[in-house]
Amino acid sequence: MTSTRAVRRSAAGAIAAFLTASMMIAVAVEAPADARSSAKSKKAKRQYTLTLLHNNDAESQLIDAGSGLEDFGGAARFATKVAEAKAAAAKGKRRGVLLVSSGDNFLAGPEFNASLEKGRPYYDAIAMNRMGYDAIAIGNHDFDFGPDILSNFIRSFGQKVPYLSANLNFKGEPSLQKLVERDRIAKSVIVREDNQRFGIIGATTPLLPFISSPRNVKVRSDVAVIIQNQVNKLHRKGVNKVILISHLQSIDEDLALAPLLHGVDVMVAGGGDELLANEGDLLVPGDGTEENPIFGPYPVIATDSTGREVPVVTTKGSYTYLGKLVVKFNRRGRVTTINTGSGPRRIAGGAEPDAVAPNNFVTTRVVEPVLDAIEALANNVIGTSEVVLDGRRSQVRTAETNEGNLATDALLWQAEQLAGEFGVPAPDVALQNGGGIRNDSEIPAGNITELHTFDMLPFPNFVSLVPDVSRETFKDILENAVSRVEFGDGRFAQIAGFSFTYDAAATPRTIDPDTGVVTPGERVLEVALDDGTPIVQAGAVVAGDALHVATIDFLARGGDQYPYGDVDFTTLGVTYQQSLANYIMEELAGQITAADYPVGGAGRITRLN
């Protein structure tokens, strides 16, 4: 059901007083091109100019953009940038401004751990509430702690900003369904801005059950049909300006979706972290390089099913950019002009030419208490490492790394310690998906702190034991793990207790979310336990006893499409982050040696071709 929410603003306000004239000029929309033509002037006056401000994948990066980029990003600077952009964009007649997020509004890690320790209202929500969003899409990471934490997050907002997703059904989760009944969660929303009505529709990736923890939330995969139905409903209500905010995991998904729709005027993508930029745009250092290339211009133009052009936008996440799309609508609600001033606005501080001062409220209510919590974790030294630990995203999702080995050894050891207490068999092997290792960095040799363990393994994943996994199923699990290695997919496995060899050029396992396995996969060639017991030889399963697998509950439930099947598994009461800390302190006596964890791994995984 489409909910309606009136949002009224004054073009002038207290915020505008803080802007300089130069800022207003820099952000303001151009006047009509041909003022000498009376006909054109009258036509231009009938048009309405909207500044659509947007971001996505903020992912609890509240303080700044990270090591070496301390003068960039951060929720407090972002809040200032939003306030300035809103005030400047609303200056003048027939002009308005909206602010939307395309999902992944928080992420597990030390920052969000501070929120969980504190309780409602969560720090991320306090910051976002201050920014004044008009609508927020639901992303996959918003479910990482399960439906109840998402419910608490939404309830943390003082302003009743709607969370949107047209293809999710919340009836199986009472805490979220109550929010649906109160119009806090909806399929779409009508926002009134400056006496204009805008319809905003949300959508979430159909892969949600495989990459997060939605529990009993049902996900429909026929996204195009569902969105079009919402567009049609909005049109029947007389709303002719429609914006889609989606979290489909990449802008490519939105570009593929556009030709299946009609009546959507602007699309805001999320989940892919792509950078759109034009010549002359100021970028965060490191962006626009060979390692972090520009995906395309801002905006990218798609074509809908009727041949109309649709601007598609997104931003890199972590509060590093505020997207600013300025468009003109005619009386029929069609986009006629995209202002040349549209583009990403980087979030900078310090001595940068575009620096903004951090918002005082967000600084004192959010940033400072989060910093205090992180400092406490950073001061708790739990061990030392002789070697650099490689947790780079590009590596843990494509190859064995010593940090991956450390994490899976911890899973295997912790499950061994707790198996008897929970009445389950001791594990033979362990698997950890690379997507669950999140520090995306090389941790230097030296002290290892509790903060490092949160950076490495931030999610609320619990050590779990899956008993009696047949050897055939175990091969299928490994086929799944390497099925998308060429795409850097998070399902790639870091392992312990065995070794295996695979051929990256062979036929991969493929799965259709609706129909199941399409091809079983032929990449896994050899698998052997650490004691030499063969499991797979020359691609064929060797008959023998089933295996007991230590893993995380996310994978045991079928996350990342791991094919454990409908099996009973036991969670062992310890998070994977805590298992890593326990392993370092207890089993390793605080010493991570180069002999046990050499750079490049210990030969557990061999890739051919």
C-alpha positions as CSV (number, residue, x, y, z in Angstrom):
1,M,0.0,0.0,0.0
2,T,1.3,3.4,-0.9
3,S,1.6,5.7,2.1
4,T,1.4,9.5,1.8
5,R,3.5,11.9,3.8
6,A,3.5,15.7,3.4
7,V,6.8,17.4,3.8
8,R,6.7,21.1,3.9
9,R,9.6,23.5,4.0
10,S,10.2,27.2,3.8
11,A,12.7,28.3,1.1
12,A,14.3,30.5,3.8
13,G,15.4,29.2,7.2
14,A,17.9,29.5,9.9
15,I,20.4,27.4,7.9
16,A,20.5,29.9,5.0
17,A,21.9,32.5,7.3
18,F,25.1,30.6,7.6
19,L,25.7,30.5,3.9
20,T,27.9,33.0,2.1
21,A,26.8,34.5,-1.2
22,S,29.5,32.6,-3.0
23,M,28.2,29.3,-1.8
24,M,24.7,30.2,-3.0
25,I,26.0,31.1,-6.4
26,A,28.0,27.9,-6.7
27,V,25.1,25.6,-5.9
28,A,22.2,27.6,-7.5
29,V,20.5,26.4,-10.7
30,E,21.0,28.3,-13.9
31,A,18.5,30.8,-15.2
32,P,16.6,30.1,-18.5
33,A,19.0,30.1,-21.4
34,D,17.1,32.5,-23.7
35,A,15.6,35.3,-21.5
36,R,15.0,37.3,-24.7
37,S,12.3,35.0,-26.0
38,S,8.9,35.6,-24.3
39,A,7.6,32.3,-25.4
40,K,10.5,30.4,-24.0
41,S,10.5,32.4,-20.9
42,K,6.8,31.6,-20.2
43,K,7.5,27.9,-20.9
44,A,10.5,28.0,-18.5
45,K,8.4,29.5,-15.8
46,R,6.0,26.6,-16.0
47,Q,8.9,24.2,-15.4
48,Y,9.9,23.1,-11.9
49,T,13.5,22.6,-10.8
50,L,14.3,19.8,-8.4
51,T,17.6,19.4,-6.7
52,L,17.8,15.7,-5.7
53,L,20.5,15.1,-3.1
54,H,21.4,11.5,-2.5
55,N,23.9,9.0,-1.0
56,N,24.1,5.3,-0.5
57,D,26.2,2.7,1.4
58,A,27.1,5.0,4.3
59,E,27.8,1.8,6.3
60,S,28.5,3.4,9.7
61,Q,31.6,5.3,8.4
62,L,30.8,8.0,10.9
63,I,34.2,9.5,11.8
64,D,36.1,10.0,8.5
65,A,37.1,8.1,5.3
66,G,39.7,6.1,7.1
67,S,43.5,6.0,7.6
68,G,45.2,8.5,5.3
69,L,41.9,10.2,4.4
70,E,41.1,11.8,7.8
71,D,40.3,15.1,6.1
72,F,37.6,13.5,4.0
73,G,34.2,12.0,4.7
74,G,32.5,11.7,8.1
75,A,28.9,12.1,9.1
76,A,29.5,15.5,10.8
77,R,30.9,17.1,7.6
78,F,28.3,15.3,5.5
79,A,25.5,16.9,7.6
80,T,27.0,20.3,7.0
81,K,27.3,19.7,3.3
82,V,23.6,18.6,3.2
83,A,22.4,21.7,5.1
84,E,24.3,24.0,2.8
85,A,23.1,22.3,-0.4
86,K,19.5,22.2,0.8
87,A,19.4,25.9,1.6
88,A,21.1,27.0,-1.6
89,A,18.9,24.7,-3.8
90,A,15.7,26.0,-2.3
91,K,16.5,29.7,-3.1
92,G,14.1,31.0,-5.7
93,K,10.7,30.3,-7.1
94,R,9.5,26.9,-8.4
95,R,12.5,25.2,-7.0
96,G,12.7,22.4,-4.4
97,V,15.0,19.9,-2.9
98,L,14.8,16.3,-1.7
99,L,17.3,14.1,0.2
100,V,17.2,10.3,-0.3
101,S,19.4,7.3,0.6
102,S,19.7,4.2,-1.5
103,G,20.4,1.8,1.4
104,D,23.0,0.1,3.5
105,N,22.6,2.8,6.1
106,F,24.7,1.0,8.7
107,L,27.2,-1.8,8.8
108,A,28.6,-4.2,11.5
109,G,31.9,-3.1,12.9
110,P,33.4,-1.2,15.8
111,E,31.4,2.0,15.1
112,F,28.0,0.2,15.0
113,N,29.1,-1.9,18.0
114,A,29.1,1.3,19.9
115,S,25.5,1.8,19.0
116,L,24.6,-1.7,20.1
117,E,26.4,-1.2,23.4
118,K,24.5,2.1,23.9
119,G,21.1,1.1,22.7
120,R,18.4,3.2,21.0
121,P,18.7,5.7,19.5
122,Y,21.6,4.3,17.5
123,Y,24.4,6.7,16.6
124,D,23.9,6.3,12.8
125,A,20.2,7.1,13.1
126,I,20.9,10.2,15.2
127,A,23.2,11.5,12.5
128,M,20.8,10.7,9.6
129,N,17.8,12.1,11.5
130,R,19.7,15.4,11.7
131,M,20.3,15.4,8.0
132,G,16.6,15.2,7.3
133,Y,16.0,12.5,4.7
134,D,12.8,12.4,2.8
135,A,13.0,8.6,2.0
136,I,15.4,5.8,2.6
137,A,15.7,2.5,0.7
138,I,16.3,-0.7,2.6
139,G,19.6,-2.3,1.7
140,N,21.0,-5.8,2.3
141,H,23.4,-4.7,5.1
142,D,20.4,-3.2,6.9
143,F,19.4,-6.8,7.7
144,D,22.8,-8.0,8.8
145,F,21.8,-8.1,12.5
146,G,18.4,-9.5,11.7
147,P,14.9,-7.9,11.5
148,D,14.7,-6.8,15.1
149,I,17.8,-4.6,14.9
150,L,16.6,-3.0,11.7
151,S,13.3,-2.3,13.5
152,N,15.2,-0.6,16.3
153,F,17.2,1.4,13.8
154,I,14.1,2.7,12.1
155,R,12.5,3.5,15.5
156,S,15.6,5.5,16.4
157,F,14.5,8.3,14.1
158,G,12.7,11.2,15.7
159,Q,11.4,12.2,12.3
160,K,9.2,9.6,10.8
161,V,11.1,9.2,7.6
162,P,9.8,6.3,5.5
163,Y,11.9,3.3,4.7
164,L,11.0,1.9,1.3
165,S,11.1,-1.5,-0.5
166,A,8.4,-2.5,-2.9
167,N,9.5,-6.2,-3.3
168,L,9.8,-7.1,0.4
169,N,7.0,-8.6,2.5
170,F,7.3,-8.1,6.2
171,K,4.3,-10.1,7.5
172,G,6.5,-12.8,8.9
173,E,8.4,-10.4,11.1
174,P,6.1,-8.7,13.7
175,S,8.5,-5.9,14.7
176,L,8.8,-4.8,11.1
177,Q,5.2,-5.4,10.2
178,K,4.1,-3.0,12.9
179,L,6.2,-0.3,11.2
180,V,4.5,-1.2,7.9
181,E,1.1,-0.6,9.6
182,R,2.3,2.8,10.9
183,D,3.6,3.8,7.4
184,R,7.2,3.8,8.7
185,I,8.0,1.1,6.1
186,A,6.2,1.3,2.7
187,K,6.5,0.3,-0.9
188,S,6.4,3.9,-2.1
189,V,5.7,7.3,-0.6
190,I,4.3,10.6,-1.9
191,V,6.4,13.5,-0.7
192,R,5.1,17.1,-1.0
193,E,7.8,19.6,-1.7
194,D,7.0,23.3,-2.4
195,N,3.4,22.4,-3.5
196,Q,4.7,19.7,-5.8
197,R,4.2,16.0,-5.3
198,F,6.9,13.5,-5.9
199,G,6.4,9.7,-5.8
200,I,9.4,7.8,-4.4
201,I,9.6,4.0,-4.8
202,G,12.1,1.7,-3.1
203,A,13.5,-1.7,-4.1
204,T,15.9,-4.2,-2.5
205,T,18.1,-6.9,-4.2
206,P,16.5,-10.3,-4.7
207,L,19.7,-11.8,-3.4
208,L,18.9,-10.6,0.1
209,P,18.3,-14.1,1.6
210,F,21.7,-15.2,0.4
211,I,23.8,-12.2,1.4
212,S,22.2,-11.1,4.7
213,S,19.9,-12.2,7.5
214,P,16.3,-11.2,6.7
215,R,14.9,-14.3,8.6
216,N,11.1,-14.4,7.7
217,V,11.0,-11.4,5.5
218,K,9.9,-12.6,2.0
219,V,11.7,-11.3,-1.1
220,R,10.1,-11.1,-4.5
221,S,12.5,-11.3,-7.5
222,D,10.2,-9.9,-10.2
223,V,11.4,-6.4,-9.4
224,A,10.5,-4.8,-12.7
225,V,6.8,-5.9,-12.5
226,I,6.6,-4.8,-8.8
227,I,8.1,-1.3,-9.5
228,Q,5.9,-0.8,-12.5
229,N,2.8,-1.5,-10.4
230,Q,3.9,1.1,-8.0
231,V,4.5,3.6,-10.8
232,N,1.0,3.0,-12.1
233,K,-0.5,3.5,-8.7
234,L,1.3,6.8,-8.3
235,H,0.1,7.9,-11.7
236,R,-3.5,7.0,-10.8
237,K,-3.1,9.3,-7.7
238,G,-2.1,12.1,-10.0
239,V,1.6,12.0,-9.2
240,N,3.6,12.4,-12.4
241,K,7.1,12.9,-11.1
242,V,8.5,9.5,-10.0
243,I,11.9,8.6,-8.4
244,L,13.2,5.1,-7.9
245,I,15.7,4.6,-5.0
246,S,17.0,1.0,-5.2
247,H,19.6,-1.2,-3.6
248,L,20.1,-3.8,-6.3
249,Q,23.9,-4.2,-5.6
250,S,25.2,-2.3,-8.6
251,I,24.3,0.5,-11.0
252,D,24.4,-2.1,-13.8
253,E,21.3,-3.7,-12.3
254,D,19.5,-0.3,-12.6
255,L,20.7,0.2,-16.1
256,A,19.3,-3.2,-17.0
257,L,16.1,-2.5,-15.2
258,A,15.3,0.8,-16.9
259,P,14.3,-0.6,-20.3
260,L,11.7,-2.8,-18.5
261,L,9.9,0.3,-17.0
262,H,8.1,3.4,-18.1
263,G,7.1,6.4,-16.0
264,V,10.2,6.4,-13.8
265,D,11.8,9.8,-14.2
266,V,15.0,9.4,-12.1
267,M,16.8,6.3,-10.8
268,V,19.1,6.4,-7.7
269,A,21.2,3.2,-7.4
270,G,22.9,1.7,-4.4
271,G,25.1,-1.2,-3.4
272,G,27.8,-1.0,-6.0
273,D,30.0,1.8,-4.6
274,E,30.5,3.1,-8.2
275,L,31.9,6.6,-8.8
276,L,30.1,8.8,-11.3
277,A,31.9,12.0,-12.1
278,N,32.4,14.6,-14.8
279,E,35.4,16.6,-15.9
280,G,36.5,19.1,-13.2
281,D,34.7,17.4,-10.3
282,L,36.8,17.3,-7.1
283,L,37.4,13.7,-6.0
284,V,38.7,12.1,-2.8
285,P,42.4,11.2,-3.2
286,G,42.8,7.8,-4.8
287,D,39.5,8.0,-6.7
288,G,39.6,8.3,-10.5
289,T,42.8,6.2,-10.6
290,E,43.4,2.8,-12.3
291,E,42.7,1.1,-9.0
292,N,39.5,3.1,-8.3
293,P,38.3,4.2,-11.8
294,I,35.4,6.4,-12.6
295,F,32.5,4.2,-13.7
296,G,30.9,6.8,-16.0
297,P,29.6,10.3,-16.3
298,Y,27.2,11.9,-13.8
299,P,24.4,11.1,-14.6
300,V,24.5,7.9,-16.7
301,I,21.6,8.0,-19.2
302,A,19.3,5.0,-19.6
303,T,16.4,4.5,-21.9
304,D,13.0,3.2,-20.7
305,S,10.6,1.0,-22.5
306,T,9.0,4.0,-24.4
307,G,12.3,5.4,-25.5
308,R,12.4,8.2,-22.9
309,E,15.8,9.0,-21.4
310,V,16.2,8.4,-17.7
311,P,19.1,9.8,-15.6
312,V,20.6,7.2,-13.4
313,V,22.8,8.2,-10.5
314,T,24.7,6.8,-7.6
315,T,27.7,7.7,-5.3
316,K,30.6,6.1,-3.6
317,G,29.7,5.4,-0.1
318,S,31.0,5.9,3.4
319,Y,29.8,9.5,3.5
320,T,32.6,10.5,1.1
321,Y,30.3,12.1,-1.5
322,L,26.9,13.8,-1.7
323,G,25.2,13.3,-5.0
324,K,23.5,16.3,-6.5
325,L,21.2,15.9,-9.5
326,V,19.5,19.1,-10.7
327,V,16.7,18.5,-13.2
328,K,13.8,20.4,-14.6
329,F,10.3,18.9,-15.0
330,N,7.7,20.2,-17.4
331,R,4.0,20.3,-16.5
332,R,3.6,16.7,-17.6
333,G,6.2,15.6,-15.1
334,R,8.9,14.8,-17.6
335,V,12.5,15.6,-17.2
336,T,13.4,18.2,-19.8
337,T,16.8,19.4,-18.6
338,I,19.7,18.2,-16.5
339,N,21.6,21.1,-15.1
340,T,25.3,21.0,-16.0
341,G,26.1,21.7,-12.3
342,S,24.9,18.2,-11.4
343,G,27.5,15.9,-10.0
344,P,29.1,14.4,-7.0
345,R,30.1,16.7,-4.2
346,R,33.0,15.3,-2.2
347,I,33.0,15.7,1.6
348,A,36.2,17.4,2.7
349,G,37.6,19.2,5.6
350,G,41.0,20.5,6.8
351,A,42.7,22.8,4.3
352,E,41.0,21.5,1.2
353,P,39.5,24.2,-1.1
354,D,36.0,22.8,-0.6
355,A,36.3,22.1,3.1
356,V,33.3,22.4,5.3
357,A,33.2,22.6,9.1
358,P,31.7,19.5,10.9
359,N,28.2,19.9,12.2
360,N,28.4,20.6,16.0
361,F,25.4,18.5,16.9
362,V,26.6,15.4,15.0
363,T,30.1,15.9,16.3
364,T,29.0,16.0,20.0
365,R,26.2,13.5,19.9
366,V,27.6,11.0,17.4
367,V,31.3,11.3,16.5
368,E,32.8,11.9,19.9
369,P,31.1,9.1,21.8
370,V,31.9,6.7,18.9
371,L,35.5,7.7,19.0
372,D,35.6,7.1,22.8
373,A,34.2,3.6,22.3
374,I,36.7,2.8,19.5
375,E,39.6,4.1,21.5
376,A,38.7,1.7,24.3
377,L,38.9,-1.2,21.8
378,A,42.2,0.1,20.3
379,N,43.8,0.2,23.7
380,N,43.1,-3.4,24.5
381,V,46.1,-5.3,23.1
382,I,45.4,-9.0,22.7
383,G,48.6,-10.2,20.9
384,T,51.3,-9.4,18.4
385,S,51.9,-10.5,14.8
386,E,55.3,-11.1,13.2
387,V,53.8,-10.6,9.7
388,V,51.5,-8.3,7.8
389,L,48.0,-9.8,7.8
390,D,46.3,-9.5,4.4
391,G,42.6,-8.8,4.6
392,R,42.3,-6.8,1.4
393,R,38.9,-7.2,-0.3
394,S,40.6,-8.0,-3.6
395,Q,42.6,-10.8,-2.0
396,V,40.2,-12.5,0.5
397,R,37.6,-12.8,-2.2
398,T,39.9,-14.4,-4.8
399,A,42.7,-16.3,-3.0
400,E,44.0,-17.8,0.2
401,T,45.5,-15.2,2.5
402,N,47.1,-15.4,5.9
403,E,44.4,-13.4,7.5
404,G,41.8,-15.7,6.0
405,N,43.7,-18.7,7.4
406,L,43.8,-17.1,10.8
407,A,40.1,-16.5,10.8
408,T,39.2,-20.0,9.8
409,D,41.7,-21.6,12.2
410,A,39.9,-19.7,14.9
411,L,36.5,-21.1,13.8
412,L,37.9,-24.6,13.7
413,W,39.6,-24.2,17.1
414,Q,36.6,-22.6,18.8
415,A,34.2,-25.2,17.5
416,E,36.6,-27.9,18.8
417,Q,36.6,-26.3,22.3
418,L,32.8,-26.0,22.5
419,A,31.6,-29.1,20.7
420,G,31.4,-31.3,23.8
421,E,29.5,-28.6,25.8
422,F,26.9,-28.4,23.1
423,G,26.7,-32.1,22.5
424,V,27.8,-32.0,18.8
425,P,30.7,-33.8,17.1
426,A,34.1,-32.1,16.8
427,P,34.6,-30.4,13.5
428,D,36.8,-31.8,10.7
429,V,37.1,-28.7,8.7
430,A,36.1,-25.0,8.7
431,L,35.0,-22.5,6.1
432,Q,34.6,-18.7,6.2
433,N,33.3,-16.6,3.3
434,G,35.7,-13.9,2.1
435,G,32.8,-11.5,2.2
436,G,32.7,-11.8,5.9
437,I,36.2,-10.4,6.3
438,R,35.8,-6.7,6.1
439,N,38.9,-4.7,7.1
440,D,40.0,-4.3,3.4
441,S,43.5,-3.6,4.4
442,E,46.9,-5.0,5.3
443,I,47.3,-5.0,9.1
444,P,51.0,-4.2,9.8
445,A,53.2,-6.5,11.9
446,G,53.1,-5.4,15.6
447,N,50.4,-5.2,18.2
448,I,47.0,-6.8,17.5
449,T,44.1,-5.1,19.4
450,E,40.5,-5.9,20.1
451,L,39.7,-3.2,17.5
452,H,41.6,-5.2,14.8
453,T,39.3,-8.2,15.5
454,F,36.2,-6.1,15.0
455,D,37.7,-4.5,11.8
456,M,38.4,-8.0,10.4
457,L,35.2,-9.8,11.5
458,P,32.5,-7.2,12.2
459,F,29.2,-9.0,11.6
460,P,27.0,-10.7,14.2
461,N,27.9,-14.1,12.8
462,F,28.0,-17.0,15.3
463,V,30.4,-19.9,15.2
464,S,28.3,-22.9,14.2
465,L,28.7,-26.7,13.6
466,V,27.0,-28.4,10.7
467,P,27.2,-32.2,11.3
468,D,27.2,-35.0,8.8
469,V,27.8,-33.1,5.6
470,S,28.1,-35.7,2.8
471,R,31.1,-35.6,0.7
472,E,29.0,-34.9,-2.4
473,T,27.5,-31.8,-0.6
474,F,30.9,-30.7,0.5
475,K,32.1,-30.7,-3.1
476,D,29.0,-28.7,-4.0
477,I,29.9,-26.2,-1.2
478,L,33.4,-25.7,-2.7
479,E,32.0,-25.4,-6.2
480,N,29.8,-22.6,-4.9
481,A,32.8,-21.0,-3.2
482,V,34.8,-20.7,-6.4
483,S,31.9,-20.3,-8.8
484,R,32.3,-16.5,-9.1
485,V,35.9,-16.0,-8.2
486,E,36.5,-14.0,-11.4
487,F,34.0,-11.5,-10.1
488,G,35.5,-11.1,-6.7
489,D,32.3,-12.4,-5.1
490,G,32.1,-12.6,-1.3
491,R,31.3,-16.3,-1.4
492,F,34.9,-17.3,-2.0
493,A,36.0,-19.5,0.9
494,Q,38.9,-19.2,3.3
495,I,39.5,-22.6,4.8
496,A,41.0,-24.7,7.6
497,G,41.5,-28.4,8.1
498,F,41.9,-29.3,4.5
499,S,43.3,-28.2,1.1
500,F,41.9,-28.1,-2.4
501,T,42.7,-27.4,-6.0
502,Y,40.4,-25.9,-8.5
503,D,40.4,-24.9,-12.2
504,A,39.2,-21.4,-12.7
505,A,38.7,-22.0,-16.4
506,A,36.3,-24.9,-16.0
507,T,32.5,-24.7,-15.9
508,P,31.3,-22.9,-12.8
509,R,28.3,-23.8,-10.6
510,T,25.4,-21.6,-11.5
511,I,22.2,-21.1,-9.6
512,D,18.9,-19.4,-10.6
513,P,17.3,-17.9,-7.4
514,D,13.9,-19.1,-8.6
515,T,14.6,-22.5,-10.1
516,G,17.7,-23.7,-8.3
517,V,20.9,-25.2,-9.7
518,V,21.4,-24.7,-13.4
519,T,24.9,-26.2,-13.7
520,P,26.5,-28.2,-10.7
521,G,30.1,-27.0,-11.5
522,E,33.2,-28.7,-12.6
523,R,35.9,-26.5,-11.1
524,V,36.9,-28.4,-8.0
525,L,39.5,-31.1,-8.8
526,E,41.2,-32.2,-5.6
527,V,40.2,-32.0,-2.0
528,A,42.1,-33.7,0.9
529,L,41.9,-33.4,4.7
530,D,45.0,-32.2,6.6
531,D,45.7,-35.9,7.6
532,G,45.8,-36.9,3.9
533,T,42.3,-38.4,3.6
534,P,41.1,-37.8,0.0
535,I,37.6,-36.3,-0.4
536,V,37.8,-35.5,-4.1
537,Q,40.2,-36.8,-6.7
538,A,40.3,-35.8,-10.4
539,G,37.0,-34.1,-9.9
540,A,35.2,-37.2,-8.6
541,V,34.0,-37.6,-5.0
542,V,35.8,-40.4,-3.1
543,A,33.4,-42.5,-1.0
544,G,33.8,-42.2,2.7
545,D,32.5,-40.8,6.0
546,A,30.6,-37.5,6.1
547,L,32.3,-34.4,7.4
548,H,31.5,-32.2,10.4
549,V,31.9,-28.5,9.3
550,A,32.6,-25.5,11.5
551,T,31.4,-22.3,9.9
552,I,29.3,-19.3,10.7
553,D,25.5,-19.3,11.0
554,F,25.1,-17.0,8.0
555,L,26.6,-19.7,5.7
556,A,24.9,-22.6,7.5
557,R,21.5,-20.9,6.7
558,G,22.4,-20.8,3.0
559,G,24.0,-17.3,2.9
560,D,26.1,-16.6,-0.3
561,Q,24.1,-19.6,-1.7
562,Y,26.1,-22.1,0.3
563,P,24.3,-25.4,-0.5
564,Y,24.1,-27.0,3.0
565,G,20.5,-27.8,2.3
566,D,17.7,-28.2,4.9
567,V,20.0,-29.4,7.7
568,D,20.1,-28.9,11.4
569,F,23.1,-27.0,12.7
570,T,24.1,-25.7,16.1
571,T,25.3,-22.2,16.9
572,L,27.9,-22.4,19.7
573,G,27.2,-19.1,21.5
574,V,30.3,-17.2,20.4
575,T,30.6,-14.7,17.5
576,Y,33.2,-15.2,14.9
577,Q,34.9,-12.0,16.1
578,Q,35.1,-13.3,19.6
579,S,36.4,-16.7,18.4
580,L,39.3,-14.8,16.7
581,A,40.1,-12.9,19.8
582,N,39.9,-16.1,21.9
583,Y,42.1,-18.0,19.5
584,I,44.8,-15.3,19.5
585,M,44.9,-15.0,23.2
586,E,44.5,-18.6,24.3
587,E,45.6,-21.0,21.6
588,L,48.3,-18.8,20.1
589,A,49.3,-17.3,23.5
590,G,49.2,-13.9,21.8
591,Q,51.8,-14.7,19.1
592,I,50.9,-14.8,15.4
593,T,54.1,-16.2,13.8
594,A,55.4,-15.9,10.3
595,A,55.9,-19.7,10.3
596,D,52.3,-20.4,11.0
597,Y,50.8,-17.6,8.9
598,P,53.2,-16.7,6.1
599,V,52.4,-13.9,3.7
600,G,50.5,-15.3,0.7
601,G,49.1,-18.2,2.7
602,A,50.2,-21.7,3.5
603,G,49.2,-23.5,0.3
604,R,45.8,-24.5,1.4
605,I,44.1,-23.4,-1.9
606,T,45.6,-23.9,-5.3
607,R,44.2,-22.2,-8.4
608,L,44.8,-23.4,-11.9
609,N,44.3,-21.2,-15.0
